[in-house]
């Protein structure tokens, strides 16, 4: 295989691509991606780990230089993180969304195992859902990938036939709480690094929820600022001096 190509593997297409990009040490916009083994389309496939293979091939030098120039222009016009305001939801719509989620979870969890429980807490802006049990950890997945996929599904279920936006937050076996504490510590540590070296630090690609934790932790800092750059699923947080 030529030096400008690599075949990489992962449990999902995104993970396989990310692993290949690390080998080539480039960003995704600098390669052409060919999926050698496609993922199953069924939702339940996210619960069964499998190997996905992709082939990454570097674009020609002219294309890469053009991409670098375009990225440089975007970098000059980055905007700092601004916390979005979440609107309250009417109690009637919350009750309707809760019933939608209960109906789904009762059926779904019954098919998966008997040692899994859930709890729903209604907040002014939406629903907080907690799943616990001996077999619940199976739903977390690599870096929470399965958890976020399930949260997306539940969000769709909750908002079915509802004309107000219902926010859905899902945690499984306390994963998000542990991850949040880890990210807060990381944000503060990297902020000190930026202060000391006076050079920006770019974090690894993260879910939107995880990027928000970094932004919120440092939003009141007097010395550093944060911003998100790149395109999903490789969007990253950059911490730099004010």
GROMACS elastic network, one bead per residue, 0.5 to 0.9 nm:
[ bonds ]
;  ai    aj funct       b0    kb
    1     4     6  0.82905   500
    1     5     6  0.66514   500
    1     6     6  0.75074   500
    2     5     6  0.56736   500
    2     6     6  0.81065   500
    2    57     6  0.89997   500
    3     6     6  0.75740   500
    3    57     6  0.89993   500
    4    24     6  0.79203   500
    4    56     6  0.82566   500
    4    57     6  0.57518   500
    4    58     6  0.53519   500
    4    59     6  0.84377   500
    5    24     6  0.81249   500
    5    31     6  0.89053   500
    5    55     6  0.69176   500
    5    56     6  0.54866   500
    5    58     6  0.63553   500
    6    20     6  0.65280   500
    6    21     6  0.89062   500
    6    23     6  0.78148   500
    6    24     6  0.76026   500
    6    54     6  0.83129   500
    6    55     6  0.56712   500
    6    56     6  0.53880   500
    6    57     6  0.66845   500
    7    16     6  0.87436   500
    7    20     6  0.68408   500
    7    36     6  0.88876   500
    7    53     6  0.67840   500
    7    54     6  0.56372   500
    7    56     6  0.63862   500
    7    57     6  0.89362   500
    8    16     6  0.55747   500
    8    17     6  0.69933   500
    8    18     6  0.87051   500
    8    19     6  0.62690   500
    8    20     6  0.51108   500
    8    21     6  0.88834   500
    8    23     6  0.86790   500
    8    52     6  0.83070   500
    8    53     6  0.57143   500
    8    54     6  0.56224   500
    8    55     6  0.65050   500
    8    56     6  0.78924   500
    9    12     6  0.82437   500
    9    13     6  0.81165   500
    9    15     6  0.75364   500
    9    17     6  0.77086   500
    9    19     6  0.70770   500
    9    20     6  0.77469   500
    9    51     6  0.62827   500
    9    52     6  0.54544   500
    9    54     6  0.65165   500
   10    13     6  0.66346   500
   10    14     6  0.77497   500
   10    15     6  0.50188   500
   10    17     6  0.78082   500
   10    18     6  0.85568   500
   10    19     6  0.73192   500
   10    50     6  0.78935   500
   10    51     6  0.55240   500
   10    52     6  0.53205   500
   10    53     6  0.67585   500
   10    54     6  0.86931   500
   11    14     6  0.84366   500
   11    15     6  0.63809   500
   11    16     6  0.69908   500
   11    49     6  0.59151   500
   11    50     6  0.53144   500
   11    52     6  0.58215   500
   11    53     6  0.88747   500
   11   142     6  0.82557   500
   12    15     6  0.52083   500
   12    16     6  0.61896   500
   12    17     6  0.86408   500
   12    39     6  0.70757   500
   12    46     6  0.86121   500
   12    49     6  0.83383   500
   12    50     6  0.75840   500
   12    51     6  0.71150   500
   12    52     6  0.57521   500
   12    53     6  0.86580   500
   13    16     6  0.50942   500
   13    17     6  0.61469   500
   13    18     6  0.85716   500
   13    35     6  0.76392   500
   13    37     6  0.87522   500
   13    38     6  0.77278   500
   13    39     6  0.71056   500
   13    51     6  0.88768   500
   13    52     6  0.59004   500
   13    53     6  0.73802   500
   13    54     6  0.72782   500
   14    17     6  0.51366   500
   14    18     6  0.61185   500
   14    19     6  0.86394   500
   14   233     6  0.73935   500
   14   234     6  0.89509   500
   15    18     6  0.50356   500
   15    19     6  0.61659   500
   15    20     6  0.86494   500
   15    52     6  0.85658   500
   16    19     6  0.51767   500
   16    20     6  0.63102   500
   16    21     6  0.87109   500
   16    51     6  0.85683   500
   16    52     6  0.64895   500
   16    53     6  0.63806   500
   16    54     6  0.63434   500
   17    20     6  0.51082   500
   17    21     6  0.61479   500
   17    22     6  0.87064   500
   17    28     6  0.79583   500
   17    33     6  0.77802   500
   17    53     6  0.85693   500
   17    54     6  0.66372   500
   17    55     6  0.81896   500
   17    56     6  0.74631   500
   18    21     6  0.50825   500
   18    22     6  0.63355   500
   18    23     6  0.88540   500
   18    27     6  0.89830   500
   18    28     6  0.81405   500
   18   234     6  0.82218   500
   19    22     6  0.52629   500
   19    23     6  0.65995   500
   20    23     6  0.51364   500
   20    24     6  0.63757   500
   20    25     6  0.83261   500
   20    54     6  0.80713   500
   20    55     6  0.79197   500
   20    56     6  0.66443   500
   21    24     6  0.51177   500
   21    25     6  0.55663   500
   21    26     6  0.55847   500
   21    27     6  0.63683   500
   21    28     6  0.67147   500
   21    31     6  0.84547   500
   21    56     6  0.77766   500
   22    26     6  0.69723   500
   22    27     6  0.85685   500
   23    26     6  0.82164   500
   24    27     6  0.87005   500
   24    56     6  0.86653   500
   24    58     6  0.84212   500
   26    29     6  0.83146   500
   26    30     6  0.65604   500
   26    31     6  0.79570   500
   26    58     6  0.87070   500
   27    30     6  0.56920   500
   27    31     6  0.75188   500
   27   234     6  0.85814   500
   28    31     6  0.56749   500
   28    32     6  0.80504   500
   28    33     6  0.85725   500
   28   234     6  0.79683   500
   29    32     6  0.78695   500
   29    59     6  0.88323   500
   29    64     6  0.83931   500
   29    67     6  0.74104   500
   30    57     6  0.85713   500
   30    58     6  0.60810   500
   30    59     6  0.58181   500
   30    60     6  0.87274   500
   30    63     6  0.78194   500
   30    64     6  0.57961   500
   30    67     6  0.72409   500
   30    68     6  0.88064   500
   31    56     6  0.59985   500
   31    57     6  0.52742   500
   31    59     6  0.52506   500
   31    60     6  0.89708   500
   31    64     6  0.86780   500
   32    55     6  0.81666   500
   32    56     6  0.57092   500
   32    57     6  0.51835   500
   32    58     6  0.63253   500
   32    59     6  0.64586   500
   33    54     6  0.68025   500
   33    55     6  0.58793   500
   33    57     6  0.66484   500
   34    53     6  0.88563   500
   34    54     6  0.55957   500
   34    55     6  0.50746   500
   34    56     6  0.64907   500
   34    57     6  0.83075   500
   35    38     6  0.61615   500
   35    52     6  0.79466   500
   35    53     6  0.63369   500
   35    55     6  0.63641   500
   35    56     6  0.87819   500
   36    52     6  0.75172   500
   36    53     6  0.53048   500
   36    54     6  0.51526   500
   36    55     6  0.68677   500
   37    51     6  0.81258   500
   37    52     6  0.54486   500
   37    53     6  0.54021   500
   37    54     6  0.70549   500
   38    41     6  0.89719   500
   38    52     6  0.67014   500
   38    53     6  0.79653   500
   38    54     6  0.88442   500
   39    42     6  0.89797   500
   39    45     6  0.81482   500
   39    50     6  0.85786   500
   39    51     6  0.88598   500
   39    52     6  0.68548   500
   40    43     6  0.82322   500
   40    44     6  0.88901   500
   40    45     6  0.60245   500
   40    46     6  0.84438   500
   41    44     6  0.85623   500
   41    45     6  0.71022   500
   42    45     6  0.54059   500
   42    46     6  0.78611   500
   43    46     6  0.59991   500
   43    47     6  0.80576   500
   43   149     6  0.87488   500
   43   150     6  0.87820   500
   43   153     6  0.86844   500
   44    47     6  0.55475   500
   44    48     6  0.72999   500
   45    48     6  0.53051   500
   45    49     6  0.77110   500
   45    50     6  0.87589   500
   46    49     6  0.69915   500
   46   139     6  0.88899   500
   46   141     6  0.86503   500
   46   145     6  0.88329   500
   46   146     6  0.63119   500
   46   149     6  0.78682   500
   46   150     6  0.88281   500
   47   138     6  0.75003   500
   47   139     6  0.69492   500
   47   141     6  0.80974   500
   47   146     6  0.71306   500
   49   141     6  0.88163   500
   58    61     6  0.84848   500
   58    64     6  0.83920   500
   59    62     6  0.81753   500
   59    63     6  0.62232   500
   59    64     6  0.63289   500
   60    63     6  0.55165   500
   60    64     6  0.63771   500
   60    65     6  0.88652   500
   61    64     6  0.50539   500
   61    65     6  0.61692   500
   61    66     6  0.86227   500
   62    65     6  0.53051   500
   62    66     6  0.63308   500
   62    67     6  0.87421   500
   63    66     6  0.51287   500
   63    67     6  0.61961   500
   63    68     6  0.86934   500
   64    67     6  0.50413   500
   64    68     6  0.61880   500
   64    69     6  0.86822   500
   65    68     6  0.50815   500
   65    69     6  0.62886   500
   65    70     6  0.87159   500
   66    69     6  0.51598   500
   66    70     6  0.62949   500
   66    71     6  0.86703   500
   67    70     6  0.50928   500
   67    71     6  0.60931   500
   67    72     6  0.85279   500
   68    71     6  0.50720   500
   68    72     6  0.60943   500
   68    73     6  0.87109   500
   69    72     6  0.50802   500
   69    73     6  0.64171   500
   69    74     6  0.88291   500
   70    73     6  0.51687   500
   70    74     6  0.63870   500
   70    75     6  0.87309   500
   71    74     6  0.50215   500
   71    75     6  0.61345   500
   71    76     6  0.87589   500
   71   230     6  0.87871   500
   72    75     6  0.50707   500
   72    76     6  0.65041   500
   73    76     6  0.52853   500
   73    77     6  0.68567   500
   74    77     6  0.52723   500
   74    78     6  0.64285   500
   74   229     6  0.88189   500
   75    78     6  0.53213   500
   75   229     6  0.79187   500
   78   227     6  0.72344   500
   78   228     6  0.81299   500
   78   229     6  0.75224   500
   79    82     6  0.85448   500
   79   227     6  0.65712   500
   79   228     6  0.82242   500
   80   225     6  0.71833   500
   80   226     6  0.60638   500
   80   228     6  0.76536   500
   81   212     6  0.86806   500
   81   215     6  0.66211   500
   81   216     6  0.88133   500
   81   219     6  0.80223   500
   81   225     6  0.83844   500
   81   226     6  0.63309   500
   81   227     6  0.52293   500
   81   228     6  0.71494   500
   82   215     6  0.86884   500
   82   219     6  0.88384   500
   83   212     6  0.84730   500
   83   215     6  0.85714   500
   83   216     6  0.79740   500
   86   125     6  0.67278   500
   86   167     6  0.85286   500
   87   124     6  0.82509   500
   87   125     6  0.60707   500
   87   165     6  0.82729   500
   88   123     6  0.85874   500
   88   124     6  0.51193   500
   88   126     6  0.77420   500
   88   165     6  0.89532   500
   88   166     6  0.88444   500
   89    92     6  0.83833   500
   89    93     6  0.67285   500
   89    94     6  0.66571   500
   89   123     6  0.87161   500
   89   124     6  0.59265   500
   89   125     6  0.52630   500
   89   126     6  0.68279   500
   89   164     6  0.67747   500
   89   165     6  0.73956   500
   89   166     6  0.69901   500
   90    93     6  0.54179   500
   90    94     6  0.63921   500
   90    95     6  0.88659   500
   90   124     6  0.78474   500
   90   125     6  0.85956   500
   90   164     6  0.82324   500
   91    95     6  0.62133   500
   91    96     6  0.86448   500
   91   124     6  0.79427   500
   92    95     6  0.52102   500
   92    96     6  0.63176   500
   92    97     6  0.87106   500
   93    97     6  0.61014   500
   93    98     6  0.85081   500
   93   162     6  0.68898   500
   93   163     6  0.84235   500
   93   164     6  0.72631   500
   93   166     6  0.81531   500
   94    97     6  0.50542   500
   94    98     6  0.60348   500
   94    99     6  0.86039   500
   94   122     6  0.71062   500
   94   123     6  0.84331   500
   94   124     6  0.83339   500
   94   125     6  0.84470   500
   94   126     6  0.66007   500
   94   127     6  0.76630   500
   94   158     6  0.88557   500
   94   166     6  0.73547   500
   95    98     6  0.50440   500
   95    99     6  0.62461   500
   95   100     6  0.86854   500
   95   122     6  0.83834   500
   96    99     6  0.52277   500
   96   100     6  0.63497   500
   96   101     6  0.88245   500
   96   158     6  0.79728   500
   96   159     6  0.88594   500
   96   162     6  0.79689   500
   97   100     6  0.50368   500
   97   101     6  0.62989   500
   97   102     6  0.86416   500
   97   126     6  0.84555   500
   97   127     6  0.81963   500
   97   157     6  0.78470   500
   97   159     6  0.62393   500
   97   160     6  0.76978   500
   97   162     6  0.76525   500
   97   166     6  0.73549   500
   98   101     6  0.51646   500
   98   102     6  0.60889   500
   98   103     6  0.86221   500
   98   120     6  0.75560   500
   98   121     6  0.89140   500
   98   122     6  0.78752   500
   98   127     6  0.73472   500
   98   158     6  0.67527   500
   99   102     6  0.50536   500
   99   103     6  0.61420   500
   99   104     6  0.86095   500
   99   158     6  0.80784   500
  100   103     6  0.54040   500
  100   104     6  0.64085   500
  100   105     6  0.88001   500
  100   154     6  0.89483   500
  100   157     6  0.62096   500
  100   158     6  0.54348   500
  100   159     6  0.81511   500
  100   160     6  0.76089   500
  101   104     6  0.51139   500
  101   105     6  0.60401   500
  101   106     6  0.84455   500
  101   120     6  0.87912   500
  101   154     6  0.65670   500
  101   155     6  0.84077   500
  101   157     6  0.62259   500
  101   158     6  0.54675   500
  102   105     6  0.52081   500
  102   106     6  0.59150   500
  102   107     6  0.85519   500
  102   120     6  0.84060   500
  103   106     6  0.54291   500
  103   107     6  0.65190   500
  103   108     6  0.86519   500
  104   107     6  0.54695   500
  104   108     6  0.59526   500
  104   109     6  0.84321   500
  104   154     6  0.79539   500
  104   157     6  0.74408   500
  105   109     6  0.56062   500
  105   110     6  0.79309   500
  105   118     6  0.80482   500
  105   154     6  0.84938   500
  106   109     6  0.57901   500
  106   110     6  0.61241   500
  106   111     6  0.88890   500
  107   110     6  0.53762   500
  107   111     6  0.66318   500
  108   111     6  0.54675   500
  108   112     6  0.66797   500
  109   112     6  0.50264   500
  109   113     6  0.62575   500
  109   114     6  0.76875   500
  109   116     6  0.68659   500
  109   117     6  0.80729   500
  109   118     6  0.89796   500
  110   113     6  0.57983   500
  110   114     6  0.64146   500
  110   116     6  0.83909   500
  111   114     6  0.83133   500
  112   116     6  0.84077   500
  112   135     6  0.88671   500
  113   116     6  0.63936   500
  113   135     6  0.72530   500
  113   136     6  0.89323   500
  114   117     6  0.83949   500
  114   133     6  0.89591   500
  114   135     6  0.85752   500
  115   132     6  0.84442   500
  115   133     6  0.54361   500
  115   134     6  0.58749   500
  115   135     6  0.62924   500
  115   136     6  0.79292   500
  116   131     6  0.70022   500
  116   132     6  0.57761   500
  116   134     6  0.67253   500
  116   135     6  0.62962   500
  116   136     6  0.58974   500
  117   130     6  0.82487   500
  117   131     6  0.56818   500
  117   132     6  0.52887   500
  117   133     6  0.59535   500
  117   136     6  0.82305   500
  118   129     6  0.69995   500
  118   130     6  0.54426   500
  118   132     6  0.62178   500
  118   133     6  0.86338   500
  119   128     6  0.82446   500
  119   129     6  0.57279   500
  119   130     6  0.51543   500
  119   131     6  0.66110   500
  119   132     6  0.85728   500
  120   127     6  0.65911   500
  120   128     6  0.57738   500
  120   130     6  0.65172   500
  121   126     6  0.86477   500
  121   127     6  0.57843   500
  121   128     6  0.50627   500
  121   129     6  0.63687   500
  121   130     6  0.83926   500
  122   125     6  0.81477   500
  122   126     6  0.61480   500
  122   128     6  0.64114   500
  122   129     6  0.87853   500
  123   126     6  0.52322   500
  123   127     6  0.58284   500
  123   128     6  0.71772   500
  124   127     6  0.83537   500
  125   165     6  0.83540   500
  125   166     6  0.65770   500
  125   167     6  0.60454   500
  125   168     6  0.87639   500
  126   165     6  0.81470   500
  126   168     6  0.58450   500
  126   169     6  0.79933   500
  127   158     6  0.87194   500
  127   166     6  0.73114   500
  127   167     6  0.62096   500
  127   168     6  0.50147   500
  127   169     6  0.62658   500
  127   170     6  0.84011   500
  128   167     6  0.83974   500
  128   168     6  0.61251   500
  128   170     6  0.60118   500
  128   171     6  0.79732   500
  129   168     6  0.75036   500
  129   169     6  0.60673   500
  129   171     6  0.63199   500
  129   172     6  0.84598   500
  130   169     6  0.85842   500
  130   170     6  0.59827   500
  130   171     6  0.50505   500
  130   172     6  0.58393   500
  130   173     6  0.75565   500
  130   174     6  0.81660   500
  131   136     6  0.66610   500
  131   170     6  0.77715   500
  131   171     6  0.64221   500
  131   173     6  0.63616   500
  131   174     6  0.86847   500
  132   135     6  0.80038   500
  132   136     6  0.54972   500
  132   137     6  0.78990   500
  132   171     6  0.87337   500
  132   172     6  0.59785   500
  132   173     6  0.50694   500
  132   174     6  0.82644   500
  133   136     6  0.50471   500
  133   137     6  0.77141   500
  133   172     6  0.89100   500
  133   173     6  0.73606   500
  134   137     6  0.71931   500
  135   138     6  0.59300   500
  135   139     6  0.81858   500
  136   139     6  0.57322   500
  136   140     6  0.77368   500
  136   172     6  0.67025   500
  136   173     6  0.67938   500
  137   140     6  0.55206   500
  137   141     6  0.78572   500
  137   172     6  0.68337   500
  137   173     6  0.64778   500
  137   175     6  0.87178   500
  138   141     6  0.64970   500
  138   146     6  0.84654   500
  139   144     6  0.81703   500
  139   145     6  0.87476   500
  139   146     6  0.56593   500
  139   147     6  0.56182   500
  139   150     6  0.78621   500
  139   172     6  0.73089   500
  140   143     6  0.74649   500
  140   145     6  0.66182   500
  140   146     6  0.52039   500
  140   148     6  0.80581   500
  140   171     6  0.88303   500
  140   172     6  0.67027   500
  140   173     6  0.85736   500
  140   175     6  0.75833   500
  141   144     6  0.50675   500
  141   145     6  0.53167   500
  141   147     6  0.65888   500
  142   145     6  0.54106   500
  142   146     6  0.71076   500
  143   146     6  0.83294   500
  143   147     6  0.87859   500
  144   147     6  0.50586   500
  144   148     6  0.62272   500
  144   149     6  0.86320   500
  144   175     6  0.78931   500
  144   176     6  0.83847   500
  145   148     6  0.53465   500
  145   149     6  0.62688   500
  145   150     6  0.87160   500
  145   207     6  0.88298   500
  146   150     6  0.61135   500
  146   151     6  0.84859   500
  147   150     6  0.51707   500
  147   151     6  0.61108   500
  147   152     6  0.86587   500
  147   170     6  0.75503   500
  147   171     6  0.75497   500
  147   172     6  0.72743   500
  148   152     6  0.61449   500
  148   153     6  0.86579   500
  148   170     6  0.78958   500
  148   207     6  0.84503   500
  149   152     6  0.51359   500
  149   153     6  0.64150   500
  149   154     6  0.87754   500
  150   153     6  0.50405   500
  150   154     6  0.61647   500
  150   155     6  0.84967   500
  150   170     6  0.82698   500
  151   154     6  0.50914   500
  151   155     6  0.60164   500
  151   156     6  0.86315   500
  151   168     6  0.70728   500
  151   169     6  0.69005   500
  151   170     6  0.56998   500
  151   171     6  0.85807   500
  152   155     6  0.50537   500
  152   156     6  0.63467   500
  152   157     6  0.87268   500
  152   168     6  0.82342   500
  153   156     6  0.52041   500
  153   157     6  0.63430   500
  153   158     6  0.87071   500
  154   158     6  0.59961   500
  154   159     6  0.85836   500
  154   168     6  0.73646   500
  154   170     6  0.86055   500
  155   158     6  0.50431   500
  155   159     6  0.62025   500
  155   160     6  0.86461   500
  155   166     6  0.75337   500
  155   167     6  0.71700   500
  155   168     6  0.54074   500
  155   169     6  0.82987   500
  156   159     6  0.53424   500
  156   160     6  0.62647   500
  157   160     6  0.53326   500
  158   161     6  0.87552   500
  158   162     6  0.81459   500
  158   166     6  0.69215   500
  158   167     6  0.86306   500
  158   168     6  0.76685   500
  159   162     6  0.52853   500
  159   163     6  0.78112   500
  159   164     6  0.77086   500
  159   165     6  0.68123   500
  159   166     6  0.59733   500
  159   167     6  0.86346   500
  160   163     6  0.86156   500
  162   165     6  0.75471   500
  162   166     6  0.82572   500
  170   176     6  0.84211   500
  171   174     6  0.60764   500
  171   175     6  0.63415   500
  171   176     6  0.57853   500
  171   177     6  0.79951   500
  172   175     6  0.56881   500
  172   176     6  0.73714   500
  173   176     6  0.83656   500
  174   177     6  0.53987   500
  174   178     6  0.64129   500
  174   179     6  0.86648   500
  175   178     6  0.53061   500
  175   179     6  0.60566   500
  175   180     6  0.84929   500
  176   180     6  0.58034   500
  176   181     6  0.85187   500
  177   180     6  0.50727   500
  177   181     6  0.63418   500
  177   182     6  0.87003   500
  178   181     6  0.53157   500
  178   182     6  0.63340   500
  178   183     6  0.87635   500
  179   182     6  0.50442   500
  179   183     6  0.61508   500
  179   184     6  0.86130   500
  179   210     6  0.83200   500
  180   183     6  0.51397   500
  180   184     6  0.61403   500
  180   185     6  0.86526   500
  180   210     6  0.74109   500
  180   213     6  0.67809   500
  180   214     6  0.89462   500
  181   184     6  0.51828   500
  181   185     6  0.62985   500
  181   186     6  0.85999   500
  182   185     6  0.52875   500
  182   186     6  0.61687   500
  182   187     6  0.86819   500
  183   187     6  0.59976   500
  183   188     6  0.86236   500
  183   210     6  0.75193   500
  183   211     6  0.89352   500
  183   213     6  0.68969   500
  183   214     6  0.65331   500
  183   217     6  0.88243   500
  184   187     6  0.51094   500
  184   188     6  0.63567   500
  184   189     6  0.86008   500
  184   213     6  0.68416   500
  184   214     6  0.64051   500
  184   216     6  0.89324   500
  184   217     6  0.61249   500
  184   218     6  0.87609   500
  185   188     6  0.53336   500
  185   189     6  0.61392   500
  185   190     6  0.86417   500
  186   189     6  0.50649   500
  186   190     6  0.60548   500
  186   191     6  0.84230   500
  186   214     6  0.82851   500
  187   190     6  0.52614   500
  187   191     6  0.60291   500
  187   192     6  0.87136   500
  187   213     6  0.86284   500
  187   214     6  0.57014   500
  187   215     6  0.84727   500
  187   217     6  0.68858   500
  187   218     6  0.70998   500
  187   239     6  0.85304   500
  188   191     6  0.50323   500
  188   192     6  0.63949   500
  188   193     6  0.87499   500
  188   214     6  0.87719   500
  188   217     6  0.76145   500
  188   218     6  0.73760   500
  189   192     6  0.53113   500
  189   193     6  0.64592   500
  189   194     6  0.89161   500
  190   194     6  0.61855   500
  190   195     6  0.85588   500
  190   201     6  0.72493   500
  190   239     6  0.76871   500
  191   194     6  0.51034   500
  191   195     6  0.62249   500
  191   196     6  0.86415   500
  191   201     6  0.84883   500
  191   218     6  0.79282   500
  191   221     6  0.88290   500
  191   223     6  0.82946   500
  191   224     6  0.65842   500
  191   225     6  0.88381   500
  191   239     6  0.68945   500
  191   240     6  0.79219   500
  191   241     6  0.86555   500
  192   195     6  0.50096   500
  192   196     6  0.61426   500
  192   197     6  0.86193   500
  192   224     6  0.89762   500
  193   196     6  0.51112   500
  193   197     6  0.60290   500
  193   198     6  0.78683   500
  193   199     6  0.82394   500
  193   200     6  0.88583   500
  193   201     6  0.82634   500
  194   197     6  0.52883   500
  194   198     6  0.51019   500
  194   199     6  0.54399   500
  194   200     6  0.58698   500
  194   201     6  0.67051   500
  194   223     6  0.89853   500
  194   224     6  0.75702   500
  194   239     6  0.72836   500
  194   240     6  0.63238   500
  194   241     6  0.66864   500
  195   198     6  0.52722   500
  195   199     6  0.77621   500
  195   223     6  0.70289   500
  195   224     6  0.73968   500
  195   240     6  0.83465   500
  195   241     6  0.68227   500
  196   199     6  0.82142   500
  197   200     6  0.83732   500
  198   240     6  0.77263   500
  198   241     6  0.65266   500
  199   239     6  0.88269   500
  199   240     6  0.66110   500
  199   241     6  0.73422   500
  200   238     6  0.67353   500
  200   239     6  0.54915   500
  200   241     6  0.68200   500
  201   237     6  0.84350   500
  201   238     6  0.56944   500
  201   239     6  0.52315   500
  201   240     6  0.64832   500
  202   236     6  0.68405   500
  202   237     6  0.59751   500
  202   239     6  0.64296   500
  202   240     6  0.87158   500
  203   206     6  0.81701   500
  203   236     6  0.58510   500
  203   237     6  0.55392   500
  203   238     6  0.63365   500
  203   239     6  0.81097   500
  204   234     6  0.79686   500
  204   235     6  0.82935   500
  204   236     6  0.59511   500
  204   237     6  0.76528   500
  205   211     6  0.86957   500
  205   232     6  0.85295   500
  205   233     6  0.71940   500
  205   235     6  0.52703   500
  205   237     6  0.76462   500
  206   209     6  0.80318   500
  206   210     6  0.59867   500
  206   211     6  0.60588   500
  206   233     6  0.78162   500
  206   234     6  0.70633   500
  206   235     6  0.65144   500
  206   236     6  0.61317   500
  206   237     6  0.80069   500
  207   210     6  0.52592   500
  207   211     6  0.62947   500
  207   212     6  0.86750   500
  207   232     6  0.87271   500
  207   233     6  0.77670   500
  207   234     6  0.87319   500
  207   235     6  0.79188   500
  207   236     6  0.87531   500
  208   211     6  0.50894   500
  208   212     6  0.61718   500
  208   213     6  0.88513   500
  208   235     6  0.82550   500
  209   212     6  0.51313   500
  209   213     6  0.66447   500
  210   213     6  0.51706   500
  210   214     6  0.67597   500
  210   215     6  0.88841   500
  211   214     6  0.52401   500
  211   215     6  0.62929   500
  211   216     6  0.86418   500
  211   228     6  0.76751   500
  211   235     6  0.87806   500
  211   236     6  0.73696   500
  211   237     6  0.63407   500
  212   215     6  0.50158   500
  212   216     6  0.59664   500
  212   217     6  0.84493   500
  213   216     6  0.51687   500
  213   217     6  0.60321   500
  213   218     6  0.87151   500
  214   217     6  0.52671   500
  214   218     6  0.64723   500
  214   219     6  0.84513   500
  214   226     6  0.79714   500
  214   237     6  0.76536   500
  215   218     6  0.55117   500
  215   219     6  0.57133   500
  215   225     6  0.83131   500
  215   226     6  0.59642   500
  215   227     6  0.74451   500
  215   228     6  0.87862   500
  215   237     6  0.79893   500
  215   239     6  0.89922   500
  216   219     6  0.51376   500
  216   220     6  0.79791   500
  217   220     6  0.76002   500
  217   221     6  0.83605   500
  218   221     6  0.51986   500
  218   222     6  0.88707   500
  218   224     6  0.73507   500
  218   225     6  0.69985   500
  218   226     6  0.72594   500
  218   239     6  0.89277   500
  219   222     6  0.87200   500
  219   224     6  0.84096   500
  219   225     6  0.68870   500
  219   226     6  0.74173   500
  220   224     6  0.88249   500
  220   225     6  0.86716   500
  221   224     6  0.57967   500
  221   225     6  0.71221   500
  222   225     6  0.82769   500
  222   242     6  0.76959   500
  223   240     6  0.85782   500
  223   241     6  0.59203   500
  223   242     6  0.56155   500
  224   239     6  0.66298   500
  224   240     6  0.54429   500
  225   238     6  0.82836   500
  225   239     6  0.58189   500
  225   240     6  0.55357   500
  225   241     6  0.61051   500
  225   242     6  0.55996   500
  226   237     6  0.66138   500
  226   238     6  0.55848   500
  226   240     6  0.64658   500
  226   241     6  0.87873   500
  227   236     6  0.82972   500
  227   237     6  0.56037   500
  227   238     6  0.54172   500
  227   239     6  0.68842   500
  227   240     6  0.86044   500
  228   235     6  0.66231   500
  228   236     6  0.54359   500
  228   238     6  0.61465   500
  229   234     6  0.87713   500
  229   235     6  0.56791   500
  229   236     6  0.54824   500
  229   237     6  0.63870   500
  229   238     6  0.71721   500
  230   233     6  0.86148   500
  230   234     6  0.64125   500
  230   236     6  0.64104   500
  230   237     6  0.89719   500
  231   234     6  0.57316   500
  231   236     6  0.83706   500
  232   236     6  0.87882   500
